């Protein structure tokens, strides 16, 4: 069934997606990190090609979890390939929205219980979780309705009951809370109370039901959520270790640097490694952390090349989700070149012809995150989202890296596209 649906829905997805410059919605994981100050472009050195990955001899590489967000709005039904189903440990099915009357609704009506059952038959160890979304920034995905639905004991009980009904009907193995974001102390307290109530509901459904939550990266995540309170009731926290530098309309930087490159790159500590350290230092067990990989690009236009191929120059921020990981190789066969920052351990893509700068995760930065997960003994990696990698073999490499084979080849040989 999965193969047939993939073929049928491929044309639908292409129609929805359009060309590389189509206007797709803003990502549901935009963290809103503080803007950078405008600075002169640094003397950035880029590798001639991706150098051979050298494992850290002090790190123990062992099997970690591979979690994937599947966006049912843009990929109706459930159309993961059989191979990718087998490679995954957790799939978060986006999205379930809270309605104005406190009821909940799936983002599409093409998902069937049989699709979930077939996926779990292919991979008996797979957990498929229903993702409950609330977005308070601009009214999308439920707006204030989410906050209202968890505002008192009675409403929280009703929401848990509604989720239980959906999970039972479709065969979900638990729930993921993706609230972006609680707006005040009352919301934060209610989110923890909701997590506690949902945990009790899941435990009452039997053994093996899982509860997770999506949390912004850096210390900013603790400003928006009572992270320690939520973590008490969750099996894992999906940390959005991307979109670190996102709201600045002018100064371009990496959206997901592994290291902060203090001083030279002025990232103000917004890096994947510092995020990991902050969460652990503030009491979240390392084994509950799943680090996220954003496989969509943030775009700036009218960017001069300067001496750094567009990096840290000035430009105009474009809409989100304009380009995706699955399009990067084709872009590099055109006017774009890929560049690698060996200090921040992050890639960027620049078209001198079109004066466009793109920042996102790709194979090599994902591999670096896989090593980071092993270094800090975290639970695993999360991919956001399957829609952005469709048709590519990224998960084959990620599965190998998370199985401990950290030197397994990337799915794309980026060295032939990497500029000097």
C-alpha positions as CSV (number, residue, x, y, z in Angstrom):
1,X,0.0,0.0,0.0
2,X,2.8,2.4,0.9
3,X,4.5,2.0,-2.5
4,X,1.2,2.5,-4.4
5,X,0.4,5.6,-2.3
6,X,3.9,7.0,-3.0
7,X,3.4,6.7,-6.7
8,X,-0.1,8.2,-6.6
9,X,0.7,11.0,-4.3
10,X,4.0,12.0,-5.9
11,X,2.2,14.1,-8.6
12,X,0.0,15.6,-5.9
13,X,3.1,16.6,-3.9
14,X,4.8,18.1,-6.9
15,X,1.8,20.1,-7.7
16,X,1.6,21.4,-4.1
17,X,5.3,22.1,-4.0
18,X,5.6,23.8,-7.4
19,X,9.0,25.1,-8.5
20,X,11.9,25.8,-6.2
21,X,10.6,29.4,-5.7
22,X,7.0,28.5,-4.7
23,X,5.5,30.2,-1.7
24,X,5.3,27.5,0.9
25,X,4.2,28.1,4.5
26,X,6.7,29.2,7.2
27,X,8.2,26.3,9.1
28,X,6.3,25.3,12.2
29,X,9.6,25.3,14.1
30,X,10.8,28.9,13.8
31,X,12.5,29.7,17.0
32,X,12.8,33.5,16.8
33,X,16.4,33.8,18.0
34,X,17.7,37.3,18.5
35,X,18.9,39.2,15.5
36,X,22.7,39.6,14.9
37,X,24.4,42.9,14.7
38,X,25.6,43.9,11.3
39,X,29.3,43.1,11.0
40,X,31.9,43.2,8.4
41,X,32.4,39.9,6.6
42,X,35.0,37.7,8.3
43,X,37.9,36.2,6.6
44,X,36.1,32.9,6.1
45,X,38.1,30.0,5.0
46,X,36.2,27.3,3.2
47,X,37.3,23.8,2.5
48,X,38.2,22.9,-1.1
49,X,36.0,19.8,-0.6
50,X,34.5,17.8,2.2
51,X,37.6,16.4,4.0
52,X,37.5,12.8,5.2
53,X,35.5,12.7,8.4
54,X,37.7,11.8,11.3
55,X,35.9,10.2,14.2
56,X,36.7,11.5,17.7
57,X,38.6,8.7,19.4
58,X,37.2,9.8,22.8
59,X,33.6,9.3,21.7
60,X,31.8,6.0,22.0
61,X,29.7,5.4,18.9
62,X,26.6,3.2,19.5
63,X,23.1,2.9,18.2
64,X,20.9,6.0,18.7
65,X,17.3,6.8,17.8
66,X,16.2,8.2,14.4
67,X,13.1,10.2,14.7
68,X,11.3,11.8,11.7
69,X,8.5,14.4,11.5
70,X,6.0,13.5,8.8
71,X,3.9,16.4,7.6
72,X,0.5,15.1,6.7
73,X,-0.6,18.5,5.3
74,X,2.0,18.4,2.5
75,X,2.2,14.7,2.1
76,X,-1.3,13.4,2.6
77,X,-1.8,9.9,3.9
78,X,1.3,8.1,4.8
79,X,3.8,7.7,2.0
80,X,7.2,7.0,3.5
81,X,9.1,4.4,1.5
82,X,9.5,1.0,2.9
83,X,13.2,1.4,3.4
84,X,12.7,4.7,5.3
85,X,10.0,3.1,7.5
86,X,12.5,0.4,8.4
87,X,15.2,2.9,9.1
88,X,13.2,5.0,11.5
89,X,12.5,4.5,15.2
90,X,9.9,7.2,15.8
91,X,7.7,9.0,13.4
92,X,5.8,12.1,14.5
93,X,2.7,12.5,12.4
94,X,2.0,16.2,11.8
95,X,-0.5,17.5,12.6
96,X,-3.5,17.4,14.9
97,X,-5.0,20.9,15.5
98,X,-7.2,22.2,18.2
99,X,-10.4,23.8,16.9
100,X,-12.3,26.7,18.3
101,X,-14.7,24.4,20.1
102,X,-11.8,22.6,21.8
103,X,-12.2,19.6,19.5
104,X,-9.3,18.3,17.5
105,X,-8.8,17.6,13.8
106,X,-6.2,15.8,11.7
107,X,-4.5,18.0,9.1
108,X,-5.8,15.7,6.3
109,X,-8.4,13.1,5.9
110,X,-6.4,10.7,3.8
111,X,-4.6,9.0,6.7
112,X,-6.2,5.6,7.5
113,X,-5.5,3.1,10.4
114,X,-4.4,0.6,7.8
115,X,-1.6,2.8,6.6
116,X,-0.2,3.0,10.2
117,X,-0.7,-0.7,10.7
118,X,1.2,-1.5,7.5
119,X,4.1,0.7,8.5
120,X,4.4,-1.0,11.9
121,X,4.2,-4.4,10.2
122,X,7.2,-3.4,8.2
123,X,9.0,-2.2,11.3
124,X,7.6,-3.8,14.5
125,X,9.8,-1.6,16.7
126,X,8.5,1.7,15.1
127,X,6.6,4.2,17.2
128,X,4.2,6.5,15.3
129,X,3.1,9.4,17.5
130,X,0.3,11.9,16.9
131,X,1.7,15.4,16.9
132,X,-0.6,18.0,18.6
133,X,0.3,21.5,17.3
134,X,-0.4,24.9,18.7
135,X,1.0,28.1,17.1
136,X,0.5,31.4,18.9
137,X,2.6,33.6,16.6
138,X,0.2,34.5,13.9
139,X,-3.0,32.5,14.3
140,X,-1.9,29.5,12.3
141,X,-2.4,25.9,13.5
142,X,-5.0,26.6,16.2
143,X,-3.7,30.0,17.5
144,X,-5.0,30.8,21.0
145,X,-7.3,27.7,20.8
146,X,-4.5,25.5,22.0
147,X,-3.9,27.7,25.1
148,X,-7.7,27.7,25.8
149,X,-7.9,24.0,25.5
150,X,-5.4,23.4,28.3
151,X,-6.5,26.3,30.5
152,X,-8.2,24.3,33.3
153,X,-8.5,20.7,34.6
154,X,-11.8,20.1,32.8
155,X,-10.6,21.2,29.4
156,X,-7.3,19.3,29.8
157,X,-9.2,16.2,30.6
158,X,-11.4,16.7,27.5
159,X,-8.4,17.2,25.3
160,X,-6.7,14.1,26.7
161,X,-9.9,12.1,26.0
162,X,-10.1,13.4,22.5
163,X,-6.5,12.5,21.8
164,X,-7.0,9.0,23.3
165,X,-9.9,8.5,20.9
166,X,-7.8,9.5,17.9
167,X,-4.8,7.4,19.1
168,X,-7.0,4.4,19.6
169,X,-8.8,4.8,16.2
170,X,-5.7,5.2,14.1
171,X,-3.2,3.1,16.1
172,X,-0.9,5.8,17.2
173,X,1.7,4.8,19.9
174,X,1.6,8.1,21.8
175,X,1.6,11.8,21.4
176,X,4.0,14.7,20.7
177,X,3.3,18.2,22.0
178,X,4.4,21.0,19.7
179,X,3.3,24.3,21.2
180,X,4.9,27.3,19.6
181,X,4.7,28.9,22.0
182,X,3.2,29.5,25.5
183,X,2.9,33.2,25.8
184,X,3.2,33.8,29.5
185,X,3.7,32.1,32.9
186,X,0.1,30.9,33.0
187,X,0.5,29.2,29.7
188,X,3.8,27.6,30.8
189,X,2.2,26.2,33.9
190,X,-0.8,24.9,32.0
191,X,1.5,23.2,29.5
192,X,3.1,21.2,32.3
193,X,-0.2,20.3,33.8
194,X,-1.4,19.1,30.4
195,X,1.8,17.0,30.0
196,X,1.1,15.4,33.4
197,X,-2.6,14.7,32.4
198,X,-1.6,13.3,29.0
199,X,1.1,11.1,30.6
200,X,-1.6,9.7,33.0
201,X,-3.9,9.1,30.0
202,X,-1.2,7.3,28.1
203,X,-0.2,5.1,31.0
204,X,-3.8,4.2,31.5
205,X,-4.0,3.0,27.8
206,X,-1.4,0.3,28.5
207,X,2.4,-0.2,28.3
208,X,4.6,1.3,25.7
209,X,2.8,4.5,24.9
210,X,5.2,7.4,24.4
211,X,5.0,11.1,25.2
212,X,7.4,13.7,23.7
213,X,7.6,17.4,23.2
214,X,9.2,19.8,20.8
215,X,11.3,22.6,22.5
216,X,13.3,25.5,20.9
217,X,17.0,25.4,21.1
218,X,19.3,27.5,23.3
219,X,18.4,29.1,26.6
220,X,15.5,30.7,24.7
221,X,13.7,27.4,25.0
222,X,13.7,27.8,28.8
223,X,12.2,31.3,28.4
224,X,9.3,29.9,26.4
225,X,8.7,26.7,28.3
226,X,9.1,25.1,31.7
227,X,11.4,22.6,30.2
228,X,12.3,20.8,33.4
229,X,8.6,20.5,34.3
230,X,7.7,19.1,30.9
231,X,10.7,16.7,30.8
232,X,9.5,15.0,34.0
233,X,6.5,13.6,32.0
234,X,8.1,13.1,28.6
235,X,10.1,10.1,27.3
236,X,12.1,12.5,25.0
237,X,12.4,16.2,24.1
238,X,12.9,17.1,20.5
239,X,15.3,20.0,20.5
240,X,15.0,22.3,17.5
241,X,18.8,22.7,17.0
242,X,18.3,24.8,13.9
243,X,16.9,28.2,13.2
244,X,19.4,29.7,15.6
245,X,19.8,32.8,13.4
246,X,16.5,33.4,11.7
247,X,14.9,36.8,12.4
248,X,17.6,39.1,11.1
249,X,16.5,40.4,7.8
250,X,19.9,41.7,6.9
251,X,23.0,40.0,8.4
252,X,23.4,36.5,7.1
253,X,24.7,33.6,9.3
254,X,24.4,29.9,9.8
255,X,21.0,28.8,11.0
256,X,22.4,25.7,12.6
257,X,26.1,26.0,13.6
258,X,27.5,23.1,15.6
259,X,30.1,25.3,17.3
260,X,29.7,28.9,18.1
261,X,33.1,30.1,16.8
262,X,33.1,32.8,19.6
263,X,34.4,36.2,18.5
264,X,35.0,35.5,14.8
265,X,31.4,34.6,13.9
266,X,29.6,36.4,16.7
267,X,26.9,33.8,17.1
268,X,26.2,34.8,20.7
269,X,26.4,31.2,21.8
270,X,23.6,30.0,19.5
271,X,25.1,26.7,18.5
272,X,24.1,23.0,18.7
273,X,26.8,22.1,21.2
274,X,26.1,24.9,23.6
275,X,22.3,24.1,23.4
276,X,23.1,20.5,24.4
277,X,25.2,21.8,27.3
278,X,22.6,24.2,28.5
279,X,19.8,21.6,28.6
280,X,22.0,19.2,30.5
281,X,23.3,21.8,32.9
282,X,19.7,22.9,33.6
283,X,18.6,19.4,34.7
284,X,17.3,17.7,31.6
285,X,18.7,14.1,31.4
286,X,21.0,13.8,28.4
287,X,19.4,10.5,27.5
288,X,16.1,12.4,26.9
289,X,17.5,14.8,24.3
290,X,16.9,14.3,20.6
291,X,18.7,16.9,18.5
292,X,16.9,18.2,15.5
293,X,18.0,18.7,11.9
294,X,16.3,21.3,9.8
295,X,16.3,20.1,6.2
296,X,14.8,23.2,4.7
297,X,16.6,26.4,3.7
298,X,16.3,29.9,4.9
299,X,16.9,32.3,2.1
300,X,18.3,35.8,1.7
301,X,18.2,37.8,-1.6
302,X,20.2,40.6,-3.1
303,X,23.3,39.4,-1.3
304,X,26.7,40.6,-2.6
305,X,29.4,38.0,-2.8
306,X,32.0,40.1,-0.9
307,X,35.1,38.1,0.1
308,X,33.1,35.3,1.8
309,X,30.7,34.1,-0.9
310,X,27.7,35.9,0.7
311,X,28.4,34.8,4.2
312,X,27.8,37.5,6.9
313,X,27.0,40.0,4.2
314,X,23.8,42.1,3.9
315,X,20.7,40.9,2.2
316,X,16.9,40.8,2.3
317,X,15.3,37.9,4.2
318,X,12.9,36.0,1.9
319,X,10.0,33.7,3.0
320,X,10.7,30.4,4.7
321,X,10.6,27.0,3.0
322,X,11.5,28.4,-0.4
323,X,14.0,25.6,-1.0
324,X,14.4,22.2,0.6
325,X,17.2,19.7,1.1
326,X,16.0,17.5,-1.7
327,X,16.6,20.4,-4.2
328,X,20.1,21.3,-3.1
329,X,22.0,19.0,-5.5
330,X,20.0,20.2,-8.5
331,X,20.7,23.9,-7.4
332,X,24.4,23.1,-7.3
333,X,24.2,21.8,-10.8
334,X,23.0,25.3,-11.7
335,X,24.3,28.6,-10.4
336,X,24.7,27.7,-6.7
337,X,27.9,26.5,-5.0
338,X,28.2,24.9,-1.6
339,X,30.6,26.2,1.0
340,X,31.7,24.6,4.3
341,X,32.6,26.5,7.4
342,X,35.2,24.3,9.3
343,X,34.9,26.3,12.5
344,X,31.1,26.4,12.9
345,X,30.8,23.0,11.1
346,X,28.0,24.3,8.9
347,X,27.3,24.6,5.2
348,X,25.8,27.4,3.2
349,X,24.8,27.7,-0.5
350,X,25.4,30.8,-2.6
351,X,24.5,31.9,-6.1
352,X,26.7,34.8,-7.2
353,X,24.6,35.0,-10.4
354,X,21.3,35.4,-8.6
355,X,22.8,36.9,-5.4
356,X,20.9,34.4,-3.2
357,X,22.3,33.0,0.1
358,X,20.8,29.8,1.6
359,X,21.5,28.3,5.0
360,X,20.4,24.8,6.1
361,X,21.5,21.5,7.4
362,X,22.8,19.0,4.9
363,X,24.5,15.6,5.1
364,X,27.7,16.8,6.6
365,X,26.2,19.0,9.3
366,X,23.8,16.1,10.1
367,X,26.7,13.8,10.5
368,X,28.3,16.3,12.9
369,X,25.1,16.3,14.9
370,X,25.2,12.5,15.0
371,X,28.7,12.7,16.5
372,X,27.5,15.3,19.0
373,X,24.7,13.0,20.0
374,X,27.3,10.3,20.8
375,X,29.6,12.7,22.5
376,X,26.9,13.8,25.0
377,X,25.2,10.4,25.1
378,X,21.9,11.8,23.9
379,X,19.0,9.7,22.6
380,X,19.3,10.4,18.9
381,X,18.5,12.7,16.0
382,X,15.2,14.2,14.7
383,X,14.6,15.1,11.0
384,X,12.3,17.9,10.2
385,X,10.7,17.0,7.9
386,X,10.2,14.0,5.7
387,X,8.6,16.2,3.1
388,X,11.8,18.1,2.7
389,X,13.9,15.0,2.0
390,X,11.4,13.1,-0.1
391,X,13.0,11.2,-3.0
392,X,16.5,11.3,-1.5
393,X,18.5,8.7,0.4
394,X,19.5,10.9,3.4
395,X,18.0,8.5,5.9
396,X,20.2,5.6,4.7
397,X,23.3,7.5,5.7
398,X,21.7,8.9,8.9
399,X,20.7,5.4,10.0
400,X,24.3,4.1,9.5
401,X,25.7,7.1,11.5
402,X,23.2,6.5,14.3
403,X,24.1,2.8,14.3
404,X,27.7,3.7,15.1
405,X,29.2,3.7,11.6
406,X,30.0,7.4,11.7
407,X,32.3,7.2,8.6
408,X,29.6,5.8,6.4
409,X,29.5,7.8,3.1
410,X,27.0,10.7,2.9
411,X,24.1,10.2,0.5
412,X,25.5,12.9,-1.8
413,X,29.2,13.5,-2.6
414,X,29.1,17.2,-1.8
415,X,32.9,17.6,-2.5
416,X,32.2,18.1,-6.2
417,X,29.8,21.0,-5.4
418,X,31.9,22.7,-2.7
419,X,33.6,25.9,-3.6
420,X,36.9,27.3,-2.4
